[in-house]
C-alpha cells in the first residue's frame, strides 16, 4: 500500500498513545491523525472526521472509560460499517479475540505484539483485509470443529459475556456494577441469564465451567 493510512488511536493511557505514535512514525505510510482516551471520545473523533473520509483504521483498546471498546466497536459497526477496527489490548487473546471478530473487528492484537506485526496489521486491515494471529486462528478453528450447535458461551449477549468474564475472575455483583456502570439488580439479572445459558447453578459451578472449556471464551 503506497497511500498513507490514517489511524485513530483509542486508548485511555497517554503514555501508551505516545508510545504507539513513536512506533507508527517508523512507517512513512502510517499517520496518526486523531486520538481519544474514552469510548465516547473515539466515536466523537470518527463523527468529526466523517468516518472513512478522514480515517482509514481505528486502533482500539477494550478497557476504555465511559464506554468500553467492545461497545464502541458495535457502535462503529452500526454507524460506520465500512471503517476497519483493529483491537489492541492487554486482555488475553484466547478469551477476547474471537468475540471481537464476531462483533466485527478486523483483527485482534495483544499489546505485547511486535511493532512490525502491528504496523503490518494496520496496513492489512486498512486495505480491507483481516489480521488473524495463529492463536486466534486456532480458537476460530476450534469453534468450527465443535459444529454449528451453539455452546452456552456463544449464546451470551455482549453484555452477558462481559459480566461472565468478571464473575469468573471473582468479582462481586457490586464490583461488576461499578465497573460496567450498571445497577446491582441489573447485574444480578445478567448473572441469572448466564447461569441458565451455561447450565450452571452458582458462581463456583460457573468458574468450573469456564475452566472446563479451556479458556475458549
C-alpha positions as CSV (number, residue, x, y, z in Angstrom):
1,X,0.0,0.0,0.0
2,X,1.6,3.3,-1.1
3,X,-1.1,5.7,0.2
4,X,-0.9,7.0,3.7
5,X,-3.0,5.1,6.2
6,X,-4.7,7.5,8.6
7,X,-5.0,6.0,12.1
8,X,-7.2,6.9,15.0
9,X,-5.8,5.8,18.4
10,X,-8.3,4.9,21.1
11,X,-6.6,4.2,24.4
12,X,-7.1,5.7,27.9
13,X,-3.4,5.9,28.7
14,X,-1.4,8.8,27.3
15,X,1.9,7.0,27.7
16,X,0.5,4.2,25.5
17,X,-0.7,6.5,22.9
18,X,2.6,8.4,22.8
19,X,4.4,5.1,22.5
20,X,2.2,4.0,19.7
21,X,2.8,7.2,17.8
22,X,6.5,6.7,18.1
23,X,6.2,3.2,16.8
24,X,4.0,4.1,13.9
25,X,6.2,7.0,13.0
26,X,8.8,4.5,11.8
27,X,6.5,3.7,8.9
28,X,6.1,6.5,6.4
29,X,2.8,5.1,5.2
30,X,1.1,5.2,8.7
31,X,-0.1,8.5,10.1
32,X,-1.9,9.1,13.5
33,X,-4.5,11.7,12.6
34,X,-6.5,11.6,15.8
35,X,-6.6,10.1,19.3
36,X,-9.1,9.7,22.1
37,X,-8.9,8.5,25.7
38,X,-12.6,7.5,26.2
39,X,-15.1,5.4,24.4
40,X,-17.4,8.3,23.6
41,X,-14.3,10.3,22.6
42,X,-13.5,7.7,19.9
43,X,-17.0,8.0,18.5
44,X,-16.8,11.8,18.6
45,X,-13.5,11.7,16.6
46,X,-14.9,9.4,14.0
47,X,-18.0,11.6,13.7
48,X,-15.9,14.7,13.4
49,X,-13.9,13.2,10.5
50,X,-16.9,11.6,8.9
51,X,-15.6,8.1,9.1
52,X,-13.6,6.9,6.1
53,X,-13.4,10.5,4.8
54,X,-10.8,11.3,7.4
55,X,-9.8,7.9,9.0
56,X,-8.7,4.7,7.4
57,X,-8.5,2.4,10.5
58,X,-9.3,2.7,14.2
59,X,-6.8,1.1,16.6
60,X,-8.9,0.4,19.7
61,X,-8.3,-0.7,23.2
62,X,-11.0,-2.6,25.1
63,X,-10.6,-1.0,28.5
64,X,-11.9,2.5,28.0
65,X,-13.8,4.7,30.4
66,X,-17.3,5.9,29.6
67,X,-17.9,3.1,27.1
68,X,-15.8,0.0,26.7
69,X,-14.1,-0.9,23.5
70,X,-16.5,-3.7,22.6
71,X,-19.4,-1.3,22.9
72,X,-17.5,1.2,20.8
73,X,-16.8,-1.5,18.2
74,X,-20.5,-2.3,18.0
75,X,-21.4,1.4,17.6
76,X,-18.8,1.8,14.8
77,X,-20.1,-1.3,13.0
78,X,-23.7,0.1,13.2
79,X,-22.9,3.7,12.2
80,X,-19.7,3.4,10.1
81,X,-19.8,-0.2,8.8
82,X,-17.0,0.4,6.3
83,X,-14.5,1.6,8.8
84,X,-12.0,-1.1,9.8
85,X,-11.2,-1.6,13.5
86,X,-8.2,-3.3,14.8
87,X,-8.3,-4.2,18.5
88,X,-5.2,-3.8,20.6
89,X,-5.5,-4.8,24.3
90,X,-3.7,-6.4,27.3
91,X,-6.6,-8.8,27.7
92,X,-5.9,-12.5,26.9
93,X,-6.2,-13.2,23.2
94,X,-7.8,-16.6,23.7
95,X,-10.7,-15.0,25.7
96,X,-11.3,-11.9,23.6
97,X,-10.1,-12.2,20.0
98,X,-12.9,-14.4,18.7
99,X,-15.6,-12.3,20.5
100,X,-14.1,-9.1,18.9
101,X,-14.1,-10.7,15.4
102,X,-17.7,-11.9,15.9
103,X,-18.6,-8.3,16.8
104,X,-17.0,-7.0,13.6
105,X,-13.3,-6.3,14.3
106,X,-10.8,-6.8,11.5
107,X,-8.3,-8.3,13.9
108,X,-7.1,-8.6,17.5
109,X,-3.5,-8.0,18.8
110,X,-2.1,-8.1,22.3
111,X,-0.2,-5.0,23.4
112,X,2.9,-7.2,23.7
113,X,2.9,-7.8,20.0
114,X,6.0,-7.0,17.9
115,X,5.8,-3.4,16.4
116,X,6.4,-4.8,12.9
117,X,3.4,-7.1,13.2
118,X,1.3,-4.1,14.4
119,X,2.3,-1.9,11.5
120,X,1.7,-4.8,9.0
121,X,-1.7,-5.5,10.6
122,X,-2.8,-1.8,10.3
123,X,-1.9,-1.7,6.6
124,X,-3.7,-5.0,6.0
125,X,-7.0,-4.1,7.7
126,X,-6.9,-0.6,6.2
127,X,-6.8,-2.3,2.8
128,X,-9.9,-4.3,3.6
129,X,-8.2,-7.5,4.9
130,X,-8.3,-9.3,8.2
131,X,-5.4,-9.9,10.6
132,X,-5.7,-13.2,12.3
133,X,-2.8,-14.5,14.5
134,X,-2.1,-18.2,14.9
135,X,-3.7,-18.1,18.4
136,X,-6.9,-16.6,17.0
137,X,-7.0,-18.9,14.1
138,X,-6.7,-21.9,16.4
139,X,-9.6,-20.5,18.5
140,X,-11.7,-20.0,15.4
141,X,-10.9,-23.5,14.1
142,X,-11.9,-24.9,17.5
143,X,-15.4,-23.3,17.2
144,X,-15.8,-24.7,13.7
145,X,-14.7,-28.2,14.8
146,X,-17.4,-28.1,17.6
147,X,-20.1,-27.9,15.0
148,X,-22.7,-25.2,14.5
149,X,-24.7,-26.0,17.6
150,X,-24.1,-23.0,19.8
151,X,-22.5,-23.5,23.2
152,X,-23.6,-21.7,26.3
153,X,-20.9,-19.1,25.8
154,X,-21.9,-18.4,22.2
155,X,-25.5,-17.8,23.4
156,X,-24.4,-15.0,25.7
157,X,-25.1,-11.4,24.6
158,X,-22.2,-8.9,24.6
159,X,-23.1,-7.5,28.0
160,X,-23.7,-11.0,29.4
161,X,-20.3,-12.0,28.2
162,X,-18.7,-9.0,29.9
163,X,-20.5,-10.0,33.2
164,X,-19.5,-13.7,32.7
165,X,-15.8,-12.8,32.4
166,X,-15.9,-10.6,35.5
167,X,-17.8,-13.3,37.5
168,X,-15.2,-16.0,36.6
169,X,-12.5,-13.6,37.7
170,X,-14.1,-13.5,41.2
171,X,-15.7,-10.0,41.1
172,X,-18.8,-9.4,43.2
173,X,-22.1,-8.2,41.7
174,X,-21.4,-4.7,43.3
175,X,-17.9,-4.6,41.8
176,X,-19.2,-5.6,38.4
177,X,-21.9,-3.0,38.5
178,X,-19.4,-0.3,39.4
179,X,-17.0,-1.3,36.6
180,X,-19.7,-1.6,33.9
181,X,-21.8,1.4,35.2
182,X,-24.8,-0.9,35.9
183,X,-27.2,-1.2,38.8
184,X,-26.5,-4.2,41.0
185,X,-30.0,-5.5,40.3
186,X,-29.2,-5.4,36.6
187,X,-26.0,-7.3,37.1
188,X,-27.9,-9.9,39.1
189,X,-30.4,-10.3,36.2
190,X,-27.5,-10.8,33.8
191,X,-26.0,-13.3,36.2
192,X,-29.2,-15.3,36.3
193,X,-29.3,-15.4,32.5
194,X,-25.7,-16.5,32.3
195,X,-26.3,-19.4,34.8
196,X,-29.3,-20.5,32.8
197,X,-27.5,-20.4,29.4
198,X,-24.4,-22.2,30.7
199,X,-26.4,-24.8,32.7
200,X,-24.7,-23.8,36.0
201,X,-26.3,-23.2,39.4
202,X,-23.8,-20.8,41.1
203,X,-20.6,-18.9,40.7
204,X,-18.5,-21.9,41.7
205,X,-20.0,-24.0,39.0
206,X,-19.6,-21.2,36.6
207,X,-15.9,-20.9,37.3
208,X,-15.5,-24.7,36.9
209,X,-17.5,-24.4,33.6
210,X,-15.1,-21.7,32.4
211,X,-12.1,-23.9,33.3
212,X,-13.6,-26.9,31.5
213,X,-13.8,-25.1,28.2
214,X,-10.1,-24.3,28.4
215,X,-10.3,-20.5,28.1
216,X,-12.1,-20.6,24.7
217,X,-14.4,-17.7,25.6
